[in-house]
Amino acid sequence: MIDREQVTPEPAPGQPTTDRVKGIFSAIAPSYDRFNRLSSLGIDRLWRRRTVRLAQVHPDSRVLDLAAGTGDLTLAIARQGRPASILSTDFVPEMLEIGKRKAEEHQGRTTIEFEVADAQDLPFGDDEFDIVTVAFGVRNLPDRGANFREVYRVLRTGGRYVILEFSRPTLKPFRALYHFYLRTVIPMLGGWLTGDRSGFDYLNESIRAFPPQLALAAELYKAGFSAVEWHNLTFGIVAVHVAVK
């Protein structure tokens, strides 16, 4: 007889859980960069450049990059923004190790360090950072509210939280085409590159389940941020939200 109290319900298809996210990203880490380039047709580089501009990085800025993965945004900030320092963090060590190797080739003035850390429970003191960034990571957090509270805590007054994330295209015909692409091409391409189609089925569903632009802004206001704004890129496929402490 099955003890019903001990049965753990299966998460919804696009629902992030710690075990699910760690399992997916640790498995696909070696192919993650290649998948990003192919699936976005290289446009992801332009999205990151715009994100760095919106972050308003200065030469003396201390930057914390959350869910940094293989370090693409970390390195874009270092090359384009040239802050004093960047702490690049992720809770999947396999992804972060790739970022470390890529950063070894960086020759700029910015000090780049890496640390395994959970974006929902940051091991840093209050008011430590001028800017906190995250690219395509907030969607994979089981508790966004905890992340927003933690970022608010570690930012100095006047600091900026800059979120690059998949969002909802503003034009209905384009949105339908985009969702078709998510349902069909993304799992097929991801499965071909990594052998893990189910992981990319999750990524597709997580994008569709993520709050649209206005709803995400409301969550940031609820966490205490002010002057929240967003910028739609590529017809709203992604949006950059900027929130000020």
N, C-alpha and C positions, 0 to 999 in steps of 0.2 A: 504494500500500500504506500502511495506517495504522500508524504507529509506536505500538505499544501502551504504551511507556513514557511517551509524551507525552499520553496520554488521561487527562483528569481525570475521575474518577468523579462521577456526579451525587450530591449529598447526599440523604440520606433525606428523606421528605416533611416531617417536623417538626424536622429537624436545622438548628440555626442556623449560618450561616457569615457572615463579615464582609460579603461582597458581597451576599448574600441579604438580610440585615437592613437594611443601608444602602439598598439598592435599594427595598425595600418601604416603609420608613418615610419616606424622602425623597419618594416618590411620593404617599403617603396623608396627609402632614402637614396639608394644608389642610382635610381632612375628618375628621381623627383625633378631635377633641373631640366632634364631632357623632355620630360612630360610637359612641364610648364611652357617651354619654348614652342613645342609643337602644338599644344592645345590652344594657346593664345596667339599663335602665328607671330610670336615675338613681341606682341604689343605689351606684354607684362613689363618690359623694360621701361616703356614710356609711362606706364602707370606709376612705377616706382620713382621715376624722375619728378613727376608732378607731386607725388607725396612728399618728397624731400623739400621741394620749393614751398609747399604749404606748411611744412614744419617750422619754417623760419629759423633754421639752424645758424648759430653764430660761432665765431672762432673759440669762444670760451664756454660753449654749451657742454653740459654733461648729459648724454643721451642714454636712455635705456630702451633697447629693442627687445620686445617680448615675442614669444613664439617665433623666434628668428629663423628656425629651420636651418637651411643650408646657407644662410647668411647673405642672400641677395640684397635685401633692404639694408642690412648693416653696412655692406660694402658700398651701396649706392649713397648712403649718408656720408660715409667716410670720404668718398671720391668727390661728391658734388657739394656737400655741406661743409666738410672739413671742420667738424667740431673738435673740442679739446679731447674728448673721450667718448667711447661707445662701449657699453656693456651689453653683449649679445647673449640672450638667454633662450632656453627652450627646455621642455621637460622630456624630450625624446633625445637621449644622448647620441644615437646613431645619426640623426640629422645634424646636430651641432658639431660633430666630428668633421663632417664634410665642410661646414662653414669655417672651421679652424684651418683646414688645409687650404681653402681658397684665400683666406686672409693672409696666409704666409707670403703671398705675392704682392700684397699691398705695400706701397712705398711712401705713402703720404704722412702728414704730420700727426694724424689722429691716432691716439692710443686705442687699440681694440682688444678687449678682453672677453672671455667666454665663461659662462657659468650655467650649470643645469639648475633650472628654477621653474616652479609652477606659477604661472601668471595669475592664479587665483589666491596665492598665499606667498607673497613676495618676501624674501629674506633680507630686506633692506630697511633702513631707518626712514623716519619721516623726513619729508622735504629734501631728499637727496638729489633729485634730478630736475633739469630744466625742461626736458622733452622726453616723453615716452611715446614710442611708436609700436605698431603691430601691423603686419601685412598678412592677410588671409589666415589669421589665427584666432580671432575672437569667435568666429563661427564654430570652432572646434572646442570651445570651452564649455564644460557641463554647467558652470555657474558664471554667467556673464556679470551678474550683479556683484559677485565677490571680486571679480577682476576690476570692475569700475571703481569699487571702493578702495581696493588696494592701490590702484594707480593714483587716485585722488590723494591718498595718504603719502605716497613717496614723491609726488610732484611738489616743487616749491610753489608758493603763491605766484600766480601769473604764468605758471608753466602750462604746456600744451600737450594734450593727448591726441595723437594723430592715428587714425584707424583707416587702413586700406582694406576693403572687403568687397566681396561679391554682393551685388544688390539687385534691385528690380528695374529692368529697362522701362523707360517712361512711355515708349510707343507700343501700343498693344500688338500690332502686327509683328514688329521686331521681337517683342517679348515671346510671342508664340514660337517664332523661329528659333530663338535662343533656347527656350525650354526643350524643343525638339533636339537641338544640338546636345544639350546636357544629358538627355535621356538616352541618346543613341551613340553619338560620337565619343563622348568622354569615357564611358565605361569600356567601349571597344578599344579606344586608343590606350587607355590606362592598362587594360588587361593585356594588350599586345606587348607593351613596354615592360611590364612588371610581372605578368602572370597572376595578378591579383585583381580580377574584374570586380569582385564583391566590394573591395575597398573603394573603388571609384563609383560604384552604385551608391555607396554611402555618401561620397563627396557630392554627387549630383543631388541627392535628396537633402543634404544639409544646406546646400545653396538655396533650394526651393523653400526650405522651412525657415530660413533666416529672415528677421524682420526687415521690412523695407526702410527706406531712408528716414522718413519722419518718425517711425516707431523707434528706430535705434536712437535717434536724437532725443526722444522723450526719455528713454532709459538713461541716457547720459545726464540729462537734466535732473532726473530723480536721484542720481548718485551724488549730486551736488555741483556738477560742472555748470559753467555759464558760457554765454556767447557760443553756443553750439551751432556749427554750420556744416553743410556738406556740399561736395562738388561731384557731380556726375561725370564719369568718364566713359567714352565709347557707348553713348546712348543709355548710360545707366547700368551697363553690365557690371561695373564696379563703381563704388563711391568712396570718396575720401571724407571722413568725418573729422572735424577739428573741434576739440572741446577745451576750454580754458578753466583752470582752477582759480 
